[in-house]
Amino acid sequence: MSKKTIVLNSILNYETNFKGYLLRVYDNKEEFKKDIISSLNEGEKFLTDVISYYKNDLISRNNTNSTIEQRKCLNDLILTLEGYQCYLNKYNI
């Protein structure tokens, strides 16, 4: 499984399991998946933006009645995204 696929699946799983905002603006999952892959191919700016988005979401989740499971999944997603970003930086991809 490629690293981009892991990132895509991590985002998709979080958005699906917790009815995330990013997925709600799409008519279907396939369109969402295509846009995520396309954005990942465009470069690091998208990755930086999506990491910031989810970090802000984590802060707001900590201040709401979200479940511990949701916050843990969100934290895991952020770690996955940051790991992928480190990989890209290390190999200048």
C-alpha positions in Angstrom: 0.0 0.0 0.0 1.5 3.4 -1.0 1.9 6.2 1.5 -0.6 8.3 -0.4 -3.2 5.5 -0.1 -2.6 5.3 3.6 -3.0 9.1 4.0 -6.2 9.0 1.8 -7.7 6.1 3.8 -6.9 7.8 7.1 -8.7 11.0 6.0 -11.6 9.0 4.5 -12.0 6.8 7.6 -12.0 9.7 10.0 -14.4 11.7 7.8 -16.7 8.7 7.4 -16.7 7.5 11.0 -17.3 10.9 12.5 -19.4 12.6 9.8 -16.6 15.1 9.1 -17.2 18.4 7.4 -14.9 17.8 4.5 -16.8 14.8 3.3 -20.2 16.4 3.8 -19.6 19.0 1.1 -19.2 16.2 -1.5 -22.0 14.3 -3.2 -20.1 11.0 -2.9 -17.0 9.4 -1.5 -15.4 8.7 -4.9 -15.4 12.4 -5.8 -13.9 13.2 -2.3 -11.2 10.5 -2.8 -10.2 11.9 -6.2 -9.9 15.4 -4.9 -7.8 14.3 -1.9 -5.4 12.3 -4.2 -5.2 15.2 -6.7 -4.5 17.6 -3.8 -1.8 15.3 -2.4 -0.2 15.2 -5.9 -0.1 19.0 -6.0 2.4 19.4 -3.2 3.0 20.2 0.4 0.8 23.2 0.7 -2.3 21.1 0.7 -0.8 18.8 3.3 0.2 21.8 5.5 -3.3 23.2 5.2 -5.1 19.9 6.0 -2.8 19.3 9.0 -3.7 22.8 10.3 -7.4 22.2 9.7 -7.3 18.9 11.7 -5.2 20.4 14.5 -7.8 23.2 14.8 -10.5 20.6 14.8 -8.7 18.7 17.6 -8.5 21.8 19.7 -12.2 22.5 19.3 -13.0 18.8 19.9 -11.2 19.0 23.2 -13.5 21.9 24.2 -16.7 20.1 23.2 -18.6 17.0 24.1 -16.8 14.8 21.5 -15.9 11.3 22.5 -12.5 10.2 23.6 -12.5 7.8 20.7 -13.1 10.6 18.2 -10.3 12.8 19.7 -8.0 9.7 19.6 -8.8 9.0 16.0 -8.3 12.6 15.1 -5.0 12.7 16.9 -3.9 9.5 15.0 -4.9 11.1 11.7 -2.8 14.2 12.5 0.2 12.0 13.3 -0.3 10.1 10.1 -0.4 13.3 8.1 2.6 14.7 9.9 4.5 11.5 9.3 3.8 11.7 5.6 4.9 15.3 5.6 8.2 14.3 7.2 8.7 11.6 4.6 8.2 14.1 1.8 10.6 16.6 3.4 13.2 13.9 4.1 13.3 12.7 0.5 12.5 16.1 -1.1 9.5 14.7 -2.9 
